[in-house]
Amino acid sequence: MCLLLPMKILSLTFDRIANGEPSNILLAESVLEFFGSSGTSGGQPKLIPVTAETLKLLPISSALLTAVMKKHFGNLDQAVKSQEFQFAKEETETPCGLKARAATTSMYKNNDYRNIISKHHTSPIEAIFCSDTNQSMYCQLLADLIQPDEVVMVGSQFATALLRAIKFLEGYWKELCSNIRSGQISDWITDSGCKNAASSIMKPNPQLADSIHKICSCESSEGIIKKLWPNAKFIRAITTGVMSQYVETLEFYSGGLPLVSNTYVCSEAFCRINLEPLSGPSYVSYTFLPTTAYFECLPVNNNSLSLSQEVQFNYASQHEPVEKKSNNENIEPIDLVHVKLGQYYELLVTSYARLYRYKVGDVLKVTGFHNNTPQFQFVGSQNVILSIDTDKTSEADLLNAVREAKTLLDPLGFILTGFTSYADTCSIPGHYVLFWELKAKQGNDSIELDPKIMEECCYRMEEALYYIYRSCRKRNAIAALEIRVVKQGRFDTLMDYYVSRGVSTSQYKTPSCIKSKEAINILESKVIRKFFSPKIPM
Ligand code: AMP
């Protein structure tokens, strides 16, 4: 029987330290601060203790990442700039006076990293630290737009922030052009840091304003990134896992630039890097950095994976009935050296800051080895996110079903720009509700949806869900799956809601399932059409 310290006990001990008890109730080193995990991927936000040893790992992993990027894209350090949308989150203090902040915010505060930003990024550090996301976004975009030829990389940590910036650009380009033409920044930018930073780099440039105007006034924003930053070589943003839903939209805006998903990060440990940054989003594997923590893997029994998880990378597989086990508590963890090709594992982290066999909640599939170090594909979150009856749908199940359904949108000229879900149990039997936000490929914002195709999307999702879901549908234990199409921009409002509740914009991941009534209401209040699956899935 393996010894897994219950998460609750660990969290309680962290809370005791946060509340003022000495760090040595858990570890020899002092806790210097806490990272707040975003909590949108795995549930509730958590406080993760940070020690001096943890902080030493940051430059190591960052140097490795730079080395890999150099190998593939040449020396990115010299006279070229990255345009990375970054947003620091306000810090809070625990009752004992220790800082609690997003891992990214801690990184932006690091002096070495600040030097890199000021030399090699277009975004002014003052804008990154502006607490008003709109002002921050505006100034970062302004700074990016006035240096079009220097930008070689466009990105953000997760795809969400980059897409948010591009949407923002679609709404504000006229004003940005007018600022660039006059060399004056708009009056509503009142944050002194943003204002000063922007003023120091702006001068009237009517010619550039004209060229941006020409690009942005096109009926469609297709390829806008490459058009605005013609020397960009790639787009960097995490596009695996729940972020894979944004690949198509990013490809639409990218103008053919490769999408590079180069790292797998979590507040609990700096885990892995992608040694082949040019592999397409569906083929990305991350290689462990085995010295950044002690990693172990809990085998996820094939029977405990739902079928769609198993076929996620093999769409041709046949649908077979499988039983689903709810947990892997009694299975022994194994060391990284013993993992097997093709097997699925849940990740356990024993960190320098005393996380002990901590379940990060992510399921990974071994895809190969770099020398002896295992490489993994990110499969999804282990957690069951939707359940009405005996069905247990994981994030990976849902992603797979959405991926199947959205292929029907292509011929209609629509892109799915955001989705989330919840289990609606108000009616009996309950049913799965998917909120979808759609965008027409050709500028036309008024959404004319063919009900037949949308119903087919509902049905396609049901068909793609695993056997137990479908058997529940057959015996009417679950009602027909519903897609609610929301007004454009609603997923931005959802992001604003989570950010206002403490999630960092840089670390935000659209939750694949929402439970909070408030969050559901944000989407519910702007539903424009509803569609139901017309028949019982086979
Ligand atoms: P946070 O709680 O904000 O530290 O976010 C960490 C979580 O983000 C991880 O546990 C994963 O679920 C998710 N994540 C991080 N990197 C990736 C990646 N490359 N692909 C997919 N999901 C990721």
Residues whose N, C-alpha, C, O or C-beta is under 5 A from the ligand:
A	BS01	AMP	S37 S38 G39 S41 I238 T240 G241 V242 T263 Y264 V265 C266 S267 V360 D362 F378 Q507
